[in-house]
Amino acid sequence: MQAISMVDLKGQYLKMKDEIDKSIQTVIETTQFIKGPEVKHFQEELQSYLGVKHVIACGNGTDALQIAMMALDLKPGDEVITTNFTFIATVEVIGLLGLKPILVDVDAKTFNIDVSQIENAITPKTKAIVPVHLFGQTADMEAIMEIANKYHLFVIEDNAQAIGATYTFSNGKSFKAGTIGHIGCTSFFPSKNLGCYGDGGAMMTDDDVLAEKISSIVNHGMKVRYYHDRIGVNSRLDTIQAAILRVKLPRLDSYNQARQSAANYYNQAFHNISGLETPIVAPFTDHIYHQYTLKVKNGKRDLLKKWLNEQGIPCMVYYPVPLDQQKAFLRYKTEKHFPVTEELCQSVISLPMHTELSDEQLHLITSKVKEFFKS
């Protein structure tokens, strides 16, 4: 049996090697490495897949969040509400732009932002909400958009972990994650469900004016070459990465289905283990399992992690420290407590999750987890 990895990019690549190699070679032969035609084609194809008017590619997912906030003309001192349980990039760009992050706790079942706490966090300085679609399922966007509309706030979806997931409104209408707020942001980091072979990201919006501003900002504030209408950045998706993503995009739904199949295997194996809580999927979304994350009860998370590592099974903790306790953000610390986030940081563990997991590998992983809880 092949050694188990958290993400098996090589195995995935080998299944489409000829197409990937050809796409890379074509770009090399044309030498159009920056803003080549593959970038435009990929943007158009992702627009069609997501059902959104505009997709603007950029250098990475973190840049996407920053550029979105720049496009919305957020100013130093403006407050942005987001979750305390996520990767640092979400809050990092808020601080980088001189904005103020206002953190709220998360829902204990889905790990996404607790919508019931958003309204109490709004002040006259609040300008935007950044829900994070964590681990592969969407936050409650209908409720978030209702709050945003009530208080005239922008919504930026951090969709780095849930591209391809679907949110269904109470009226039955469904939308792809990242296409509901004013701007959606995503990452094409190699381990993502739709990943390239380097860094990459994108923003999506139905707003023509925002799309024009974003397109300018990503390219030094230019609309016409050497005429700079605004302060921008240098954040462009490389043509080679766009070519790779064009090969992988048609496979995204099958990739997500493979992850769902692996998650179902895990769920069935663990459903009788009282010391574990398997992922809970909210009724308004599907889950495309960027991560398969368990809650380990009775303070045994670290022991389980140690045990699995000893058995040659990789696992990870996403995330070990709440954002409000990170040294870089102590300047924003308040007296507010985040009991759910703090509990999750002590109890969550993520098992291997990718498109190439075999039944043999899944059997070994689950059997070793079961063995730990029987001892």
Buried (B, 14 or more C-beta within 10 A) or exposed (E): EEEBBBBBBEBBBEEBEEBBEEBBEBBEEEEBEEBBEBBEBBBEBBBEBBEBEBBBBBBBBBBBBBBBBBBBEBEEEBBBBBBBBBBBBBBBBBBEBEBBBBBBBBBBEBBBBBBEBBEEBBEEEBBBBBBBBBBBBBBBBBBBBEBBEEBEBBBBBBBBBBBBBBBBEEEEEEBBBBBBBBBBBBBBBBEBBBBBBBBBBBBBBBBEEBBBBBBBBBBBBBEEEEEBEBEBBEBBBBBBBBBBBBBBBEBBEEBBEBBBBBBEBBEEBBEEBEBBBBBEBBEBBBBBBBBBBBBBEEEBBBEBBEBBEEBEBBBBBBBEEBBBBBEEBEEBEEEEEBEBBBEBBBBBBBBBBBBBBBEEBBEBBBEBBBEBBEE
